[in-house]
Each structure stands twice: as structure tokens, then as C-alpha cells.
């Protein structure tokens, strides 16, 4: 999925949104751990929300992991595969603060992705984005 995200950021057809200034995101294991825990929690408990079962926000989960950030964002999806999730994100409206905007946001420098399989076989996907200090 990391490759799909960076492919979309480099895609020339999105230049109107990125101004051609969306460099590839660096992988961050800490963000991936935050994303994986959120995906696992949603899959295990059968819910779908940016809010954690404990009421935590995405920004709080990233901060609690000890990650120093200037900006952060989160995408979540329930799907059959990571390619489907990325396609769903990128098929959202342009120029709005949504999943697509997170993927193409030129301010983000790092990403981590977490995927968990629910008992019904569906995948819970979480992408955590950050501009790190």
C-alpha cells in the first residue's frame, strides 16, 4: 500500500492538486504500529471509526506513541484488498479535506499503514500520515 500511496503522489494527473510538490512519503514503523493497532481494534470489536474504543483521536494515538509531529492525518477503510482501499480513497472529490487530500497532502513527510483481517474476511485498513519535526 505504501507503493500505491507514493504512486498516487507522483501521478502527473494529480498535479492540479499537488502543484507537482508531493514527494514520496517515507515509511515510519512507529506510524505503522499506530495504524496496525487501530485496524486490529476495529476488526476485533466490529466497529469503524476514526475514534478509538477508548475515545482517542488519531492525533492522540500518534502522540501517545511518542511521535513528534507538526501535522497528522488518518485514512480508514473496510475492503477486500489494499488496492481497493486506495482506489476508494482516490475516487473521492478533488480539493476537499478527505482521504484523497490526505494522500496528496504535500505537507506530509511520513506514512505508516496497518491492515487487519476481520472474522468475516474483510480487511480493515488504516493509513497514518504525519509531517514530523
N, C-alpha and C positions, 0 to 999 in steps of 0.2 A: 504494500500500500504506500510505503514511503516513496517508491519509484513512481507510482501513479500520481501522487501529490506533486512531486517535482516535475514530472512530465507536464502536468497541467500548468504549473507556474511558468514553464518555459515555452508553452504553446503560443505561437505568434498570433493566433486568432483571439487571444485574450489581452492583447496589447492595449486596447482601449481602456481596460480595467486596471492594468498594472503599470501602464506607461513604459513597459519594457524593463521595469526595475524590480522584478521579483526573482531574486537569486534563489538557487536551490537551498532548501532548508537542511540544516544539519540534524542528524539523528541525535536524540538525547535519551539515554537509558532511564534517567530519572522521570522524565515526562512519560516515557513508555510504561513505567511501573505504575504511575498515577492512572494512566489510561486503562491499563490492564485491570487494575483493582476496580475501577468504576464499571468496566464492561462485565467483569465477573460478578460484581454485586448485583447489577441489573439482571443478568441472566439467571443467577441463583434465586433471586427474590421475585422474578417475573414482573418487573416494572421498567418503565422507560422515561427517564427524566434527566435533565442536567443537574438536578438537585440530588445529592446523595441520600441514602436511607437515614443518615444522621442529620440531615438538613444542610449539609455542606454545599457550598457553591464550587464551581470549577476552580475559581481563583483561590479559594481557601484550601482546596485539596493540593493545588500546586505549591502554595506557600507552606503548608504543613509538611510537605516533602523536603523542605529546606531549599527550594529553588528560588533564587533572587531574580525577579522579572520586572520589566517595565510595562509589558503588555502581555495579555494571555487570552486565549480563546479555546473553545471546545466544540467539536462536532460529534454527534452521536447518530447511529443508525441501527436498525434491525433489518437484516437482509439475508440472502443466501450465500453471498460471497463478497470479498472486498472490492472487486471490480464493480459490482452492482452498487455498493455503498458510494464509491467515488462518483459513479455516474449519476446517482440520485443527488448528491451534493452539487455537482457541477451543472445539473439541469435546472437549478433554481434561478430566479430572476437576477439579472445583472444589476450592479450598482446599488445593492441593498445589503444591510448588515445581516447576512445569513451564513449558511455553511460555505457556499461558494466564496463569499467575501473572506472568510477565514483562510481558505486555501490560497487565495490570490493576494492576501494582505502583504504588501511589501515591507511592512514593519516587523513581521515575524522572522526570526532567525533560526529557530529550532522547532522540532516536532518529535512527538512520540506517539505511537499507535498501540492500542491494546484491543485484542479480539477474544471473545469468549463464546463458547457454544452453549446454547440453552438446551434443556431436556428435549424440546421439540425439534432440535437440529438447526434452528435459525442461529445466525451469528449476531452478536451484539458488538458493534464496533465503536470505539472511542478514539478520536484524534485530539491530542493536546498540543496546542501551539503556544509559543512564547517568544517574546523578544527578551533576551537575557541581558543582565547587567554586565 
